[in-house]
Amino acid sequence: MQVIDGDILAISRLVYELCGLTLDASKGYLIESRLGDIAKTAGCANFAELAQKARSADGRAIQTAIIDAITTQETLFFRDQSPFDTLQYKVLPDLIDARAGTPFARRLRILSAACSTGQEPYSIAITLCETLPDAALWNINIQGVDISNAAIRQASYGHFADIEMQRGMKPHLMTKYFQREPGGWKAKDELRAMMTFSRRSLLQPIADMGPFDVIFCRNVAIYFDAPTRRELFFRLADRLTPDGCLFVGSSECLVDLGPRFAPRHHCRGTYYQPCSADSNVLSFPTTGPLSQAIASLASCR
Ligand SMILES: C[S@@+](CC[C@H](N)C(=O)[O-])C[C@H]1O[C@@H](n2cnc3c(N)ncnc32)[C@H](O)[C@@H]1O
C-alpha cells in the first residue's frame, strides 16, 4: 500500500498522540513498510482510513499494533558498555557508601525507561550481581517500562534468541545468568526475581513511580520533539533521589536543559545528577571506603 496525500498528516498526528514520535513528510517509506500490513488486515483502503479506525471506539487493538510496528526497538546487551562500567565502578559504590548506616542501606531502585525487549534492564541486573556478590540479600528492584506490548512481553519472559545473545552478552555471563532453552536462552530466576516490567508510555504522568536511585533513559528521547524531550527529562529528574543518577544514550546530552542536570564524568562514561532549583548539586560523598577500594581496583577501560 502506498502513502497518498493526506496519509502522512493523519498517521503522524495519531503516532504523535500515541507515543510522542515525530514522523515528517520524509517518513512515507516508514509508514508504508511498517504499517502496510496492519492497514491491509484492518481492511483499510489507505493510511488515513487506518488512522480513523484506530481512533474509533473499538480501535484499541489497532493502536497497539501501530505502536508495536512504528517504534524502533533496536537494543543490545551492554549497549555502549561505558554506562555499565560507570554503574559498576562509580555510581553503585558511591550510592552504597552514601547509604551505609541509613534505613536505605541495601536497597536499590532502578528504572530502565523505554527498556525495549529487556536487554538494557537485564544488563543492569547482571552488573548489580557482578558488583554485589550477596545481591540476593539486597532489596533490589529494577523496573523496565516500554510503550510496546510486544517488547514488554519478551522482556518479562526473559527469553533471548541466540542471535540476540550474540549481540553484547559475554560468554561467561551468558552461562552464569541464563539457561539453555529451545531456540535461545532464558534468564535465571535469580535475575528475574529482581525485575518487574510494565507497559507504560513515558508521555503519561510518572509521579506514582520511584523514587529511583538510578534511571536509564537511553535512545528514546532522540525520537521526540524538543518540548517533549525536555519535559520527559524534567519529569524523570523529579523521580530521582537527590543523590540519584540518570544515564542517557551515547549520542544524547542534557546540557541544553540548563542547571537542573549536572553532568558527571567517570572514565568514558557520563551521567547526570539532579540539582535543586536554588542550590548547587545535591552531592553525596564520593570518597567513602567502598568508592576508594573499588576505584583503586578498577582502571578505566
Ligand atoms: C531504540 S529503543 C531503546 C532501547 C534501550 N533503551 C536501549 O538504549 O537499548 C527505543 C524504545 O523506546 C520505546 N518507546 C518509544 N516511545 C515510547 C514512549 N512514549 N513511552 C515508552 N517507551 C517508548 C520503543 O518501544 C522502543 O522499545
The ligand as an ORCA input file, in Angstrom:
! r2SCAN-3c Opt
* xyz 0 1
  C      15.713      2.259     20.397
  S      14.833      1.513     21.712
  C      15.923      1.811     23.074
  C      16.021      0.633     23.999
  C      17.053      0.772     25.123
  N      16.746      1.896     25.981
  C      18.448      0.903     24.556
  O      19.005      2.017     24.569
  O      18.997     -0.081     24.075
  C      13.523      2.702     21.947
  C      12.346      2.141     22.782
  O      11.526      3.250     23.152
  C      10.202      2.781     23.214
  N       9.296      3.946     23.210
  C       9.035      4.794     22.182
  N       8.152      5.736     22.569
  C       7.874      5.482     23.869
  C       7.050      6.119     24.845
  N       6.312      7.207     24.552
  N       6.987      5.589     26.088
  C       7.718      4.499     26.401
  N       8.514      3.858     25.537
  C       8.607      4.356     24.286
  C      10.088      1.877     21.986
  O       9.009      0.982     22.091
  C      11.451      1.184     21.993
  O      11.393     -0.054     22.650
*
